[in-house]
Amino acid sequence: MADYTIQHWTSGQTASDGEEAEAIYISVNNRAATRQAIINRVRHASMNFVERSDWAAHKNRAPRMHDDWNYTKIALHHAGRSFTCGPGALQLQDIQEMQMGRVAASSDDIGYHYALDCFGNVFEGRDIRFKGEHVHNYNTGVVGIVLLENMTDPGEGHDGVAKVTKLLDLMGLKQKPQVPENQKSSLATFIAILQDFFHITTLGGHREFPGQLGEGKICPGNAGLALVNEMRKSTGLRAP
């Protein structure tokens, strides 16, 4: 990415009377400062941002992780069929423990860079300075965002869980997922913020990226994919 500067507020630019002081300029190539500037921009937009330490993230395996930076794509995920709208910190802890595991092939950290819960809170996952592990064989230059809920329609998929949920749907005991308005609004704002820092051209659901359908991926679910299509129309971003 070319070296240029963008005007951003930082936490140090708030005066004692609560009024905003003079904005400063942060080089996009200063990666630590840019990470913090993204956090500040989210909070400046009146959204709650929860850093890793505040949801008790485990320490990553930094020596095994790879740097990444020139992000051009965003991949949207959902947390999976075992998740529902609930406390974001606890769900992130479960996801990180599951993904990091104890085997040699496990992830070096939670795979997603950011997470949004149903209330519109934004959580920091993997440090944006490191390449994610959220799209199989297709992570370079891709920001991973996970919605902390289940976005699949009843019966979506080809396993036992899908058959059970389809049966429950026929019995009137299973409702189709709907994206909460707070979550949708926060996602739209957050995508716009990321576009201010990176040359984002592409927005896709997990299963839309090359090589994913062959692995039977249903993420981010039909409801999640409908949300992706809606966001593409409003942002002008293209599909993978």
Backbone torsions as a table, in degrees:
resi	resn	phi	psi	omega
1	MET	NA	139.0	-178.8
2	ALA	-64.4	150.9	180.0
3	ASP	-81.9	113.3	175.7
4	TYR	-150.1	173.5	-176.8
5	THR	-119.5	150.6	177.7
6	ILE	-128.8	144.3	-179.7
7	GLN	-81.3	125.7	-179.9
8	HIS	-141.3	150.5	172.1
9	TRP	-84.0	146.6	171.7
10	THR	-123.4	164.6	-177.9
11	SER	-60.9	-26.7	179.9
12	GLY	-77.5	-0.3	-177.3
13	GLN	-104.7	22.4	176.4
14	THR	-104.5	124.9	-177.7
15	ALA	-74.7	165.9	-175.5
16	SER	-64.0	-24.5	179.7
17	ASP	-89.6	8.4	177.7
18	GLY	88.4	-7.2	178.8
19	GLU	-81.5	149.4	179.8
20	GLU	-72.8	132.9	177.2
21	ALA	-89.6	-166.7	-176.1
22	GLU	-66.2	135.0	177.3
23	ALA	-71.6	154.0	177.2
24	ILE	-118.0	169.2	179.7
25	TYR	-108.3	136.9	-178.9
26	ILE	-122.7	128.4	177.1
27	SER	-69.0	132.1	177.8
28	VAL	-60.6	-29.7	180.0
29	ASN	-77.5	-7.3	172.1
30	ASN	-86.0	92.7	-166.3
31	ARG	-68.9	-38.7	178.7
32	ALA	-64.2	-43.3	179.4
33	ALA	-66.9	-34.9	179.4
34	THR	-68.4	-41.5	174.7
35	ARG	-53.9	-47.1	-178.7
36	GLN	-68.8	-36.3	179.7
37	ALA	-64.5	-36.0	175.9
38	ILE	-62.0	-44.9	178.1
39	ILE	-59.3	-46.0	-178.8
40	ASN	-63.0	-39.1	-179.8
41	ARG	-65.1	-39.3	177.9
42	VAL	-61.2	-46.4	-179.3
43	ARG	-68.2	-35.0	178.4
44	HIS	-65.2	-25.1	177.9
45	ALA	-85.9	13.8	178.4
46	SER	65.5	30.1	174.7
47	MET	-110.1	148.1	179.4
48	ASN	-83.7	125.2	177.1
49	PHE	-113.4	127.0	-178.0
50	VAL	-109.7	112.3	179.7
51	GLU	-75.2	165.5	-175.7
52	ARG	-53.3	-46.2	-176.7
53	SER	-62.9	-26.1	-176.5
54	ASP	-82.6	-15.0	171.4
55	TRP	-111.1	17.5	173.1
56	ALA	60.1	47.7	177.3
57	ALA	-65.9	144.6	173.0
58	HIS	-69.4	156.0	175.0
59	LYS	-65.7	136.6	179.5
60	ASN	-80.2	173.0	176.5
61	ARG	-100.1	69.0	-171.9
62	ALA	-53.3	-39.3	-178.4
63	PRO	-60.0	-23.9	-178.7
64	ARG	-95.3	-5.9	-174.4
65	MET	-88.6	158.6	-176.5
66	HIS	-115.8	140.4	176.4
67	ASP	-68.5	150.1	172.1
68	ASP	-152.4	154.3	-178.0
69	TRP	-157.9	-43.8	-172.8
70	ASN	-77.1	68.6	-174.8
71	TYR	-72.8	130.7	177.5
72	THR	-125.3	-8.8	-174.5
73	LYS	-133.0	153.8	172.8
74	ILE	-125.0	130.6	175.2
75	ALA	-110.5	127.0	179.7
76	LEU	-100.5	132.5	-179.6
77	HIS	-123.5	166.2	164.6
78	HIS	-120.1	162.3	-172.6
79	ALA	-72.7	-20.3	177.4
80	GLY	120.3	169.4	-172.3
81	ARG	-71.5	-13.1	178.6
82	SER	-88.5	1.9	-176.9
83	PHE	-112.2	149.9	172.2
84	THR	-135.1	173.0	176.8
85	CYS	-59.5	125.9	-178.0
86	GLY	-169.4	-167.1	-179.4
87	PRO	-59.4	117.0	-174.7
88	GLY	-63.4	-40.2	-177.0
89	ALA	-62.0	-44.1	-179.6
90	LEU	-66.2	-38.5	178.9
91	GLN	-66.9	-39.7	178.2
92	LEU	-64.9	-39.1	176.8
93	GLN	-59.8	-44.1	178.8
94	ASP	-62.9	-43.3	-178.9
95	ILE	-65.2	-44.0	-179.3
96	GLN	-63.3	-44.2	179.3
97	GLU	-62.5	-39.4	179.5
98	MET	-67.4	-42.2	-175.4
99	GLN	-76.2	-36.4	-179.5
100	MET	-76.6	-39.7	174.2
101	GLY	53.2	-155.2	-178.5
102	ARG	-133.6	8.1	-178.3
103	VAL	-102.1	162.3	-174.6
104	ALA	-62.7	-31.0	-176.8
105	ALA	-86.4	3.0	-177.8
106	SER	-70.7	164.0	-179.4
107	SER	-69.9	158.0	-178.8
108	ASP	-86.1	-8.5	179.4
109	ASP	-170.5	179.5	169.3
110	ILE	-57.2	141.2	-170.6
111	GLY	-77.4	-25.7	-174.6
112	TYR	-90.5	147.0	177.5
113	HIS	-78.5	-34.9	-177.6
114	TYR	-143.3	157.9	176.2
115	ALA	-137.3	146.9	175.7
116	LEU	-124.7	126.5	177.2
117	ASP	-87.9	179.4	-174.3
118	CYS	-69.4	-14.2	-179.0
119	PHE	-94.9	-0.2	178.3
120	GLY	92.1	4.4	176.7
121	ASN	-72.0	142.1	178.9
122	VAL	-105.4	126.9	-179.9
123	PHE	-111.7	140.6	173.6
124	GLU	-83.5	125.5	175.5
125	GLY	-99.0	-115.8	174.8
126	ARG	-67.7	139.0	177.5
127	ASP	-54.0	130.8	-176.0
128	ILE	-59.8	-16.7	179.3
129	ARG	-77.1	-8.9	-179.8
130	PHE	-111.9	145.2	176.4
131	LYS	-61.0	136.5	179.7
132	GLY	-76.1	172.2	173.3
133	GLU	-135.3	75.8	-174.4
134	HIS	-137.8	-16.7	175.0
135	VAL	-124.8	119.4	-173.5
136	HIS	-57.8	121.9	177.2
137	ASN	58.6	24.9	-177.7
138	TYR	-153.8	56.8	-175.7
139	ASN	-107.3	-19.8	-176.6
140	THR	-63.4	125.9	177.6
141	GLY	74.3	16.4	-176.6
142	VAL	-119.7	118.1	174.5
143	VAL	-80.2	127.4	179.8
144	GLY	-98.7	123.3	176.5
145	ILE	-122.5	128.5	179.0
146	VAL	-115.0	135.0	173.3
147	LEU	-90.5	126.1	-172.0
148	LEU	-83.6	69.0	178.6
149	GLU	-169.3	174.9	176.6
150	ASN	-95.2	122.7	-175.7
151	MET	-113.3	16.7	-178.8
152	THR	-91.5	144.1	172.2
153	ASP	-72.4	153.6	175.7
154	PRO	-57.2	131.7	179.6
155	GLY	86.4	-2.5	-179.5
156	GLU	-72.9	127.7	-177.2
157	GLY	117.0	-178.2	-175.2
158	HIS	-132.3	31.2	-178.9
159	ASP	-125.1	-172.2	-177.9
160	GLY	-63.1	-36.9	179.2
161	VAL	-61.4	-42.5	179.8
162	ALA	-62.4	-40.5	179.7
163	LYS	-64.7	-41.2	180.0
164	VAL	-65.9	-45.9	-178.7
165	THR	-66.3	-33.1	177.0
166	LYS	-66.4	-40.6	177.7
167	LEU	-64.0	-43.9	178.6
168	LEU	-62.4	-35.7	178.3
169	ASP	-65.4	-42.8	179.0
170	LEU	-64.6	-28.9	179.0
171	MET	-86.0	-1.8	-179.5
172	GLY	78.4	18.8	-176.3
173	LEU	-105.5	0.9	-178.6
174	LYS	-132.3	125.3	-179.5
175	GLN	-98.2	148.1	175.5
176	LYS	-71.6	142.9	-176.8
177	PRO	-70.1	147.4	174.7
178	GLN	-131.2	138.7	-179.6
179	VAL	-78.3	122.0	177.3
180	PRO	-59.7	144.2	-177.4
181	GLU	-60.7	-39.0	179.5
182	ASN	-62.2	-39.8	179.7
183	GLN	-68.4	-43.3	179.7
184	LYS	-62.3	-44.8	-179.7
185	SER	-63.8	-42.9	179.0
186	SER	-64.7	-39.3	179.4
187	LEU	-63.1	-44.3	179.9
188	ALA	-61.6	-43.6	178.8
189	THR	-65.4	-41.0	-177.2
190	PHE	-68.1	-38.9	176.5
191	ILE	-61.2	-41.9	178.5
192	ALA	-62.8	-37.6	177.8
193	ILE	-64.9	-45.6	178.9
194	LEU	-61.6	-34.5	177.9
195	GLN	-65.4	-25.5	177.3
196	ASP	-72.6	-23.8	-176.0
197	PHE	-103.3	-27.0	-176.6
198	PHE	-131.6	155.7	179.8
199	HIS	-83.3	73.4	-177.3
200	ILE	-78.3	124.9	179.1
201	THR	-117.4	-17.9	-167.7
202	THR	-133.2	137.8	173.9
203	LEU	-132.4	125.8	-179.1
204	GLY	-145.1	154.7	168.4
205	GLY	-76.7	154.5	-175.5
206	HIS	-47.4	-50.1	-172.9
207	ARG	-72.1	-9.5	178.8
208	GLU	-80.9	-16.1	-176.5
209	PHE	-76.8	152.7	-176.0
210	PRO	-54.6	134.8	173.7
211	GLY	83.1	4.8	-175.1
212	GLN	-92.6	-35.6	-176.0
213	LEU	-64.4	-31.3	179.3
214	GLY	-63.2	-18.5	178.9
215	GLU	-96.7	11.1	176.5
216	GLY	73.4	24.6	-177.7
217	LYS	-69.8	131.6	172.8
218	ILE	-111.3	-8.1	179.3
219	CYS	-62.4	135.6	8.3
220	PRO	-94.7	27.9	-177.0
221	GLY	81.5	163.4	-178.7
222	ASN	-63.7	-38.4	178.7
223	ALA	-67.6	-38.6	177.7
224	GLY	-65.6	-38.5	179.8
225	LEU	-69.7	-34.6	175.2
226	ALA	-62.9	-37.7	177.1
227	LEU	-65.5	-41.3	177.9
228	VAL	-59.6	-45.5	179.4
229	ASN	-61.5	-39.7	178.1
230	GLU	-63.8	-42.6	-179.5
231	MET	-68.1	-35.1	177.9
232	ARG	-64.2	-39.5	179.8
233	LYS	-65.3	-39.3	-176.9
234	SER	-78.8	-24.9	-176.8
235	THR	-102.9	-18.2	-176.1
236	GLY	79.3	7.0	177.5
237	LEU	-74.1	153.6	-177.3
238	ARG	-99.4	165.6	177.5
239	ALA	-78.7	157.5	177.7
240	PRO	-61.4	NA	NA
